[in-house]
């Protein structure tokens, strides 16, 4: 029995979200083939379960650095993204033409829009755009994220109508909010609650783990604002890589931290929730999903949203009230 996983490889969040699902499928006897790009290729190259790893062309936002996502970057990247998408769809067509798969698992991959009319294969998607849109309905997002909000709307509509089943991981899961083929599920994490360490009397060890994509912040700007009594650990693209280019598992570093500082990607937030680590999120500028995830973090009481200008104040707050954040973390559900 074979399963084809189509995983967006721009950052690492899609790969780490898929990992517990793919590992469980392998344990149940499925042969997993993974088609991905960029960071996804580097991440899965060091994992034991892909029977085949198929390279795709990377889709991104056309921006880099602290500028975040910009309308100009999106427009500039459009021709290249269309070309890359066409190449990826052609690759997926070839895979489906020569191999019988029990189903396709897609995480932020949109090839199904093109192959569904031609191949009778079930498509199960992992996607949290429904929770992003819900946050935007509750509170109007700032104008800076409107261009990317349009992409989130397209993402939401795609996952409402194209896959046979869309599983939407969210920290405040409510099964009654499920609509049509979209079902809310608890967050997915590679960690189990049994790996939780005892809460420290005074949290002194802070882990910086910003996005593996080029949109991630430079941690050095924030490290310089930390008080001298804190032990600093920073994970960057360079020190997360093995000599062969694969991305090493950083589970030990996350588990040993008292506080996690990250961009507002759902992957790292899920890991922090699983291990009950208070989190300080710094959303990427112009990124609607990260703005919405930041709102979730504060609304659920599990951490704070920070920027360079108020980082010291927010870090002090998390250190001072860390037991309250950990208590809020224990109330959230995980699927692992």
Sine and cosine of phi, psi and omega as CSV:
sin_phi,cos_phi,sin_psi,cos_psi,sin_omega,cos_omega
0.00,0.00,0.80,-0.61,-0.06,-1.00
-0.89,-0.46,0.57,-0.82,0.08,-1.00
-0.80,-0.60,0.69,-0.72,0.08,-1.00
-0.97,-0.24,0.85,-0.53,0.05,-1.00
-0.96,-0.26,0.84,-0.54,0.07,-1.00
-0.96,-0.28,0.94,-0.35,-0.18,-0.98
-0.83,-0.55,0.84,-0.55,0.09,-1.00
-0.88,0.48,0.76,-0.65,-0.09,-1.00
-0.93,-0.38,0.40,0.92,-0.03,-1.00
-0.91,0.42,-0.84,0.55,0.11,-0.99
-0.96,-0.29,-0.50,-0.87,0.04,-1.00
-0.93,-0.37,-0.20,0.98,-0.13,-0.99
-0.88,0.48,-0.63,0.78,0.00,-1.00
-0.93,0.37,-0.65,0.76,0.00,-1.00
-0.91,0.42,-0.72,0.70,-0.03,-1.00
-0.94,0.34,-0.50,0.87,0.05,-1.00
-0.93,0.37,-0.62,0.79,0.00,-1.00
-0.96,0.27,-0.42,0.91,-0.16,-0.99
-0.81,0.59,-0.77,0.64,-0.01,-1.00
-0.89,0.45,-0.52,0.85,0.02,-1.00
-0.94,0.35,-0.72,0.69,-0.04,-1.00
-0.92,0.38,-0.62,0.79,0.05,-1.00
-0.89,0.45,-0.64,0.77,0.01,-1.00
-0.94,0.35,-0.63,0.77,0.06,-1.00
-0.88,0.48,-0.66,0.75,0.04,-1.00
-0.89,0.46,-0.68,0.74,0.01,-1.00
-0.88,0.48,-0.52,0.86,-0.01,-1.00
-1.00,0.05,0.10,1.00,0.12,-0.99
0.98,-0.18,0.05,1.00,0.04,-1.00
-0.98,0.18,0.56,-0.83,0.16,-0.99
-1.00,-0.08,0.87,-0.49,-0.11,-0.99
-0.98,-0.18,0.81,-0.58,0.15,-0.99
-0.93,-0.38,0.74,-0.67,-0.10,-1.00
-0.88,-0.47,0.81,-0.58,0.13,-0.99
-0.94,-0.33,0.88,-0.48,-0.08,-1.00
-0.43,-0.90,-0.09,-1.00,-0.07,-1.00
-0.58,-0.81,0.16,-0.99,0.18,-0.98
0.73,0.69,-0.85,-0.53,-0.03,-1.00
-0.90,0.44,-0.48,0.88,0.05,-1.00
-0.89,0.46,-0.68,0.73,0.05,-1.00
-0.88,0.48,-0.71,0.70,-0.02,-1.00
-0.90,0.43,-0.59,0.81,-0.03,-1.00
-0.95,0.32,-0.77,0.64,-0.09,-1.00
-0.97,0.25,-0.29,0.96,0.01,-1.00
-0.88,0.48,-0.49,0.87,-0.02,-1.00
-0.99,-0.11,0.15,0.99,-0.02,-1.00
-0.98,-0.19,0.48,-0.88,-0.14,-0.99
-0.99,0.13,-0.23,0.97,-0.23,-0.97
-0.99,-0.10,-0.33,0.94,0.00,-1.00
-0.94,0.35,0.82,-0.57,0.12,-0.99
-0.94,0.33,-0.63,0.78,0.09,-1.00
-0.67,-0.74,0.60,-0.80,0.06,-1.00
-0.88,-0.47,0.91,-0.42,-0.12,-0.99
-0.95,-0.31,0.84,-0.54,-0.02,-1.00
-0.97,0.23,0.69,-0.73,0.14,-0.99
-0.89,-0.45,0.21,-0.98,0.11,-0.99
-0.99,0.11,0.57,-0.82,-0.13,-0.99
-0.99,0.13,0.64,-0.77,0.13,-0.99
-0.96,-0.29,0.73,-0.68,-0.03,-1.00
-0.57,-0.82,-0.15,-0.99,-0.07,-1.00
-0.99,-0.17,0.00,1.00,0.04,-1.00
0.95,0.30,0.29,0.96,0.00,-1.00
-0.77,-0.64,0.24,-0.97,0.02,-1.00
-0.44,-0.90,0.30,-0.96,0.08,-1.00
0.93,0.36,-0.32,-0.95,-0.08,-1.00
-0.95,0.31,-0.12,0.99,0.03,-1.00
-0.91,0.41,-0.37,0.93,0.01,-1.00
0.94,0.33,-0.43,-0.90,-0.01,-1.00
-1.00,-0.02,0.79,-0.61,-0.03,-1.00
-0.81,-0.58,0.47,-0.88,0.07,-1.00
-0.84,0.54,-0.62,0.78,0.00,-1.00
-0.90,0.44,-0.68,0.73,0.02,-1.00
-0.88,0.47,-0.66,0.75,0.01,-1.00
-0.89,0.46,-0.70,0.71,-0.01,-1.00
-0.93,0.37,-0.66,0.75,-0.02,-1.00
-0.89,0.46,-0.59,0.81,-0.06,-1.00
-0.99,0.13,-0.23,0.97,-0.15,-0.99
-0.81,0.58,-0.77,0.63,-0.02,-1.00
-0.87,0.50,-0.67,0.74,0.01,-1.00
-0.91,0.42,-0.63,0.78,-0.02,-1.00
-0.92,0.38,-0.61,0.79,0.05,-1.00
-0.89,0.46,-0.68,0.73,0.02,-1.00
-0.89,0.45,-0.70,0.72,0.00,-1.00
-0.91,0.42,-0.65,0.76,0.02,-1.00
-0.89,0.46,-0.68,0.73,0.01,-1.00
-0.88,0.48,-0.66,0.75,0.03,-1.00
-0.90,0.44,-0.67,0.74,0.00,-1.00
-0.91,0.42,-0.66,0.75,0.02,-1.00
-0.88,0.47,-0.66,0.76,0.02,-1.00
-0.89,0.46,-0.64,0.77,0.04,-1.00
-0.89,0.46,-0.70,0.72,-0.01,-1.00
-0.91,0.41,-0.63,0.78,0.06,-1.00
-0.85,0.53,-0.69,0.72,0.00,-1.00
-0.89,0.45,-0.67,0.74,0.00,-1.00
-0.89,0.45,-0.71,0.71,-0.04,-1.00
-0.95,0.32,-0.45,0.89,-0.01,-1.00
-0.96,0.28,-0.53,0.85,-0.11,-0.99
-0.97,-0.25,-0.15,0.99,-0.08,-1.00
-0.71,-0.71,0.65,-0.76,0.12,-0.99
-1.00,-0.01,0.85,-0.52,0.06,-1.00
-0.93,-0.37,0.62,-0.78,0.07,-1.00
-0.90,0.43,-0.64,0.77,0.10,-0.99
-0.27,-0.96,0.23,-0.97,0.08,-1.00
-0.95,-0.32,0.77,-0.64,0.11,-0.99
-0.97,-0.24,0.87,-0.50,-0.07,-1.00
-0.86,-0.50,0.76,-0.64,0.08,-1.00
-0.85,-0.52,0.97,-0.25,-0.01,-1.00
0.82,0.57,0.62,0.79,0.12,-0.99
-0.87,-0.50,0.64,-0.77,-0.18,-0.98
-0.89,-0.45,0.28,0.96,0.00,-1.00
-0.89,0.46,-0.45,0.89,-0.06,-1.00
-0.86,0.50,-0.47,0.88,0.03,-1.00
-0.85,0.53,-0.52,0.85,-0.07,-1.00
-1.00,-0.10,-0.58,0.81,-0.09,-1.00
-1.00,-0.04,-0.30,0.95,-0.04,-1.00
-0.84,0.55,-0.63,0.78,0.00,-1.00
-0.92,0.38,-0.27,0.96,-0.12,-0.99
-0.94,-0.33,-0.34,0.94,-0.08,-1.00
-0.78,-0.62,0.76,-0.65,-0.01,-1.00
-1.00,0.00,0.95,0.33,0.01,-1.00
-0.78,-0.63,0.77,-0.64,0.01,-1.00
-0.90,0.44,0.61,-0.79,0.04,-1.00
-0.88,-0.48,0.86,-0.51,0.08,-1.00
-0.93,-0.37,0.81,-0.59,-0.07,-1.00
-0.93,-0.38,0.56,-0.83,0.20,-0.98
-0.95,-0.32,0.84,-0.53,-0.06,-1.00
-0.25,-0.97,0.64,-0.77,-0.03,-1.00
-0.90,-0.43,0.40,0.92,-0.01,-1.00
-0.90,0.44,-0.46,0.89,0.01,-1.00
-0.90,0.44,-0.61,0.79,0.03,-1.00
-0.95,0.31,-0.53,0.85,0.05,-1.00
-0.91,0.42,-0.74,0.67,0.00,-1.00
-0.89,0.45,-0.60,0.80,0.03,-1.00
-0.89,0.46,-0.67,0.74,0.05,-1.00
-0.89,0.45,-0.61,0.79,0.00,-1.00
-0.94,0.35,-0.47,0.88,0.07,-1.00
-0.96,0.28,-0.58,0.82,-0.03,-1.00
-0.95,0.32,-0.66,0.75,0.00,-1.00
-0.67,-0.74,0.80,-0.60,-0.02,-1.00
-0.87,0.49,0.81,-0.58,0.01,-1.00
-0.94,0.33,0.41,-0.91,0.01,-1.00
-0.92,0.38,0.45,-0.90,-0.02,-1.00
-0.83,0.56,-0.45,0.89,-0.05,-1.00
-0.89,0.46,-0.39,0.92,-0.02,-1.00
-0.97,-0.23,0.04,1.00,-0.06,-1.00
-0.86,0.52,-0.68,0.73,0.01,-1.00
-0.85,0.52,-0.66,0.75,0.00,-1.00
-0.97,0.23,-0.40,0.92,0.10,-0.99
-0.87,0.49,-0.60,0.80,0.05,-1.00
-0.86,0.51,-0.65,0.76,0.04,-1.00
-0.91,0.41,-0.64,0.77,0.03,-1.00
-0.90,0.45,-0.59,0.80,0.05,-1.00
-0.90,0.44,-0.69,0.72,0.06,-1.00
-0.89,0.45,-0.65,0.76,0.04,-1.00
-0.87,0.49,-0.71,0.71,0.00,-1.00
-0.89,0.47,-0.72,0.69,-0.02,-1.00
-0.91,0.41,-0.66,0.75,0.04,-1.00
-0.84,0.55,-0.74,0.67,-0.08,-1.00
-0.98,0.21,-0.22,0.98,0.13,-0.99
-0.98,0.22,-0.55,0.84,-0.23,-0.97
-0.86,-0.50,-0.31,0.95,-0.10,-1.00
-1.00,-0.10,-0.83,0.56,0.00,-1.00
-0.91,0.42,0.40,-0.92,0.09,-1.00
-0.94,0.33,-0.52,0.85,0.01,-1.00
-0.50,-0.87,0.76,-0.65,0.08,-1.00
-0.89,-0.46,0.84,-0.54,0.06,-1.00
-0.99,-0.17,0.84,-0.55,-0.11,-0.99
-0.93,-0.37,0.99,-0.12,0.01,-1.00
-0.94,0.33,0.76,-0.65,0.00,-1.00
-0.51,-0.86,0.59,-0.81,-0.06,-1.00
-0.94,0.34,-0.47,0.88,0.02,-1.00
-0.95,-0.32,0.83,0.56,-0.13,-0.99
-0.83,0.55,0.69,-0.72,0.06,-1.00
-0.64,-0.77,0.97,-0.26,-0.10,-1.00
-0.89,0.45,-0.39,0.92,0.01,-1.00
-0.95,0.30,-0.28,0.96,0.05,-1.00
-0.99,0.15,-0.16,0.99,-0.01,-1.00
-0.87,0.49,0.65,-0.76,-0.04,-1.00
-0.73,-0.68,0.78,-0.62,0.06,-1.00
0.84,0.53,-0.82,-0.58,-0.01,-1.00
-1.00,0.03,0.04,1.00,0.03,-1.00
-0.99,-0.13,0.84,-0.54,-0.04,-1.00
-0.85,-0.53,0.80,-0.60,0.09,-1.00
-0.96,0.27,0.66,-0.75,0.07,-1.00
-0.73,-0.68,0.33,-0.94,0.10,-0.99
-0.88,0.47,0.27,-0.96,0.00,-1.00
-0.88,0.48,0.51,-0.86,0.09,-1.00
-0.98,-0.18,0.69,-0.73,0.05,-1.00
-0.55,-0.84,0.50,-0.86,0.06,-1.00
-0.97,0.25,-0.20,0.98,-0.02,-1.00
-0.99,-0.13,0.38,-0.92,0.09,-1.00
-0.91,-0.42,0.46,-0.89,-0.03,-1.00
-0.87,0.49,-0.36,0.93,0.02,-1.00
-0.92,0.40,-0.25,0.97,-0.02,-1.00
-1.00,-0.02,0.14,0.99,-0.06,-1.00
-0.95,0.32,0.72,-0.69,0.06,-1.00
-1.00,0.00,0.32,-0.95,0.01,-1.00
-0.93,0.37,0.61,-0.79,-0.01,-1.00
-0.90,0.44,0.73,-0.68,0.01,-1.00
-0.96,0.27,0.43,-0.90,0.09,-1.00
-0.90,0.43,-0.70,0.72,0.06,-1.00
-0.73,-0.69,0.91,-0.40,-0.03,-1.00
-0.93,0.36,0.90,-0.44,-0.06,-1.00
-0.87,-0.49,-0.21,0.98,-0.09,-1.00
-0.96,-0.29,0.91,-0.41,-0.05,-1.00
-0.91,-0.42,0.71,-0.70,-0.01,-1.00
-0.94,-0.34,0.82,-0.58,0.11,-0.99
-0.99,-0.16,0.86,-0.51,-0.03,-1.00
-0.63,-0.78,0.98,0.19,-0.04,-1.00
-0.99,0.15,0.20,-0.98,-0.10,-1.00
-0.80,0.60,0.63,-0.78,0.06,-1.00
-0.97,0.23,-0.16,0.99,0.05,-1.00
-0.99,0.14,0.17,-0.99,-0.01,-1.00
-0.94,0.33,-0.09,1.00,0.05,-1.00
-1.00,0.09,-0.16,0.99,-0.04,-1.00
-0.91,0.41,0.51,-0.86,0.02,-1.00
-0.95,0.31,0.33,-0.95,0.12,-0.99
-0.99,0.11,0.92,-0.39,-0.08,-1.00
-0.90,0.45,-0.38,0.93,-0.05,-1.00
-0.88,0.47,-0.51,0.86,0.02,-1.00
-0.89,0.46,-0.57,0.82,-0.07,-1.00
-1.00,-0.01,-0.56,0.83,0.00,-1.00
-0.86,0.51,-0.61,0.79,0.00,-1.00
-0.91,0.42,-0.25,0.97,0.00,-1.00
-1.00,-0.10,-0.05,1.00,-0.02,-1.00
-0.98,0.20,0.58,-0.82,0.04,-1.00
-0.90,0.43,0.45,-0.89,-0.11,-0.99
-0.92,0.40,-0.32,0.95,-0.02,-1.00
-0.99,0.11,0.00,1.00,-0.01,-1.00
-1.00,-0.03,0.62,-0.78,0.10,-0.99
-1.00,0.01,0.82,-0.57,-0.13,-0.99
-0.96,-0.28,0.74,-0.67,0.15,-0.99
-0.78,-0.62,0.79,-0.61,-0.04,-1.00
-0.82,-0.58,0.80,-0.60,0.06,-1.00
-0.97,-0.26,0.86,-0.50,0.00,-1.00
-0.87,-0.50,0.11,-0.99,0.02,-1.00
-0.85,0.52,-0.54,0.84,-0.05,-1.00
-0.96,0.29,-0.77,0.64,-0.08,-1.00
-1.00,0.08,0.05,1.00,0.13,-0.99
-0.99,-0.11,-0.04,1.00,-0.10,-1.00
-0.98,-0.20,0.64,-0.77,0.14,-0.99
-0.99,0.14,0.27,-0.96,0.01,-1.00
-0.83,0.55,-0.49,0.87,-0.02,-1.00
-1.00,0.10,0.07,1.00,0.02,-1.00
1.00,-0.05,-0.19,0.98,0.05,-1.00
-0.96,0.29,0.33,-0.94,-0.02,-1.00
-0.99,-0.13,0.82,-0.57,-0.06,-1.00
-0.98,0.22,0.36,-0.93,0.04,-1.00
-0.97,0.26,0.79,-0.62,-0.04,-1.00
-0.94,-0.34,0.43,0.90,-0.04,-1.00
-0.84,0.54,-0.65,0.76,-0.06,-1.00
-0.89,0.45,-0.64,0.77,-0.01,-1.00
-0.91,0.41,-0.68,0.73,0.00,-1.00
-0.91,0.42,-0.67,0.74,-0.04,-1.00
-0.91,0.42,-0.50,0.87,-0.08,-1.00
-1.00,0.06,-0.18,0.98,-0.05,-1.00
-0.97,0.23,0.45,-0.89,0.14,-0.99
-1.00,-0.05,-0.58,0.82,0.01,-1.00
-0.70,-0.72,0.65,-0.76,0.04,-1.00
-0.94,-0.34,0.76,-0.65,0.10,-0.99
-0.92,-0.39,0.84,-0.55,-0.14,-0.99
-0.49,-0.87,0.28,-0.96,0.30,-0.95
-0.91,0.41,0.12,-0.99,-0.15,-0.99
-1.00,-0.08,0.63,0.78,0.10,-0.99
-0.97,0.25,0.57,-0.82,-0.10,-1.00
-0.94,0.34,-0.39,0.92,0.00,-1.00
-0.89,0.46,-0.80,0.60,0.00,-1.00
-0.93,0.37,-0.60,0.80,0.06,-1.00
-0.87,0.50,-0.66,0.75,0.02,-1.00
-0.89,0.46,-0.68,0.73,0.02,-1.00
-0.90,0.44,-0.66,0.76,0.02,-1.00
-0.90,0.44,-0.64,0.77,0.03,-1.00
-0.91,0.42,-0.69,0.73,-0.02,-1.00
-0.86,0.50,-0.62,0.78,-0.05,-1.00
-0.99,-0.15,0.12,0.99,0.03,-1.00
0.82,0.58,0.78,0.63,0.05,-1.00
-0.96,-0.27,0.88,-0.47,0.11,-0.99
-0.81,0.59,0.63,-0.78,-0.12,-0.99
-0.80,-0.59,0.64,-0.77,0.08,-1.00
-0.92,-0.39,0.92,-0.40,-0.09,-1.00
-0.96,-0.28,0.64,-0.76,0.04,-1.00
-0.87,-0.49,1.00,-0.03,-0.08,-1.00
-0.87,0.49,0.59,-0.81,0.10,-1.00
-0.93,0.37,0.71,-0.70,-0.05,-1.00
-0.86,0.51,0.72,-0.70,0.06,-1.00
0.98,0.19,0.06,1.00,-0.08,-1.00
-0.99,-0.14,0.96,-0.28,-0.10,-0.99
-0.90,0.44,-0.68,0.73,0.00,-1.00
-0.88,0.48,-0.66,0.75,-0.01,-1.00
-0.94,0.34,-0.55,0.83,0.12,-0.99
-0.87,0.49,-0.71,0.70,-0.01,-1.00
-0.91,0.41,-0.66,0.76,0.04,-1.00
-0.90,0.44,-0.60,0.80,0.06,-1.00
-0.89,0.46,-0.65,0.76,0.07,-1.00
-0.88,0.47,-0.65,0.76,0.03,-1.00
-0.87,0.49,-0.70,0.71,-0.01,-1.00
-0.84,0.54,-0.71,0.70,-0.02,-1.00
-0.96,0.27,-0.64,0.77,-0.03,-1.00
-0.90,0.44,-0.57,0.82,0.01,-1.00
-1.00,0.08,-0.12,0.99,0.06,-1.00
0.96,0.28,0.44,0.90,-0.06,-1.00
-0.97,-0.24,0.02,1.00,0.00,-1.00
0.10,-0.99,-0.28,-0.96,-0.05,-1.00
-0.71,-0.71,0.44,-0.90,0.15,-0.99
-1.00,-0.10,0.75,-0.66,-0.06,-1.00
-0.75,-0.66,0.33,-0.95,0.16,-0.99
-0.74,-0.67,0.05,-1.00,-0.01,-1.00
-0.88,0.48,-0.56,0.83,-0.08,-1.00
-0.96,0.30,-0.51,0.86,-0.03,-1.00
-0.88,-0.47,0.32,0.95,-0.09,-1.00
-0.88,0.48,-0.71,0.71,-0.03,-1.00
-0.87,0.49,-0.68,0.73,0.00,-1.00
-0.89,0.45,-0.70,0.71,-0.03,-1.00
-0.94,0.34,-0.61,0.79,0.04,-1.00
-0.90,0.44,-0.66,0.75,0.04,-1.00
-0.88,0.47,-0.64,0.77,0.00,-1.00
-0.90,0.43,-0.69,0.72,-0.01,-1.00
-0.91,0.41,-0.64,0.77,0.03,-1.00
-0.90,0.43,-0.68,0.73,-0.07,-1.00
-0.93,0.37,-0.64,0.77,-0.11,-0.99
-0.95,-0.33,0.46,0.89,-0.15,-0.99
-0.88,0.48,-0.52,0.85,0.00,-1.00
-0.92,0.38,-0.58,0.82,0.06,-1.00
-0.91,0.41,-0.64,0.77,0.05,-1.00
-0.91,0.42,-0.67,0.74,-0.01,-1.00
-0.90,0.43,-0.59,0.81,0.04,-1.00
-0.89,0.45,-0.67,0.74,0.05,-1.00
-0.90,0.44,-0.59,0.81,0.00,-1.00
-0.90,0.43,-0.55,0.83,-0.03,-1.00
-0.92,0.39,-0.33,0.94,-0.06,-1.00
-1.00,0.10,-0.17,0.99,-0.07,-1.00
-1.00,0.00,0.53,-0.85,-0.07,-1.00
-0.99,-0.12,0.51,-0.86,0.06,-1.00
-0.78,-0.62,0.46,-0.89,0.08,-1.00
-0.92,-0.40,1.00,-0.07,0.02,-1.00
-0.42,-0.91,0.00,0.00,0.00,0.00
